[in-house]
Amino acid sequence: MAGIFEVKELQARKRALVAESEAYRHALNLEVHNVRLYMVGFRRKLRRLRALRPLLVLLPLAGWFVRSRSHTEEPKARPAGLRRLLGWGLLAWRMSRQYGPLVGTLLGKLRERRHYARATHNRWTEGEEN
């Protein structure tokens, strides 16, 4: 008799574990679905930011123009001579490293457009020389 109770107890435990496993499987499916939905929204936001990237590059420059000094502050003493020149040189180097690729890309596209416009113009005006 004790063996029958043990078998029934093991079968009941097995059914409980199967039911628990099924519940976890459903929960995991819901979590995967939530992650997929989150990634769709994240990709949309990323696309918007990529579209605004040229404007984001100009934000520090706009902040520099908008910034105003308070009249109550003492003006800071400017470094003299070579030190100031080195500071400007370092700033120019950093700006060229940061924004150089963007400017190069924009200039390259401008050159391509001009080249295309000249080639198209030359193609249309070749017959007019006669």
Secondary structure, 3 states (H helix, E strand, C coil): CHHHHHHHHHHHHHHHHHHHHHHHHHHHHHHHHHHHHHHHHHHHHHHHHHHHHHHHHHHHHHHHHHCCCCCCCCCCCCCCHHHHHHHHHHHHHHHHHHHHHHHHHHHHHHHHHHHHHHHHHHHHHHHHHC
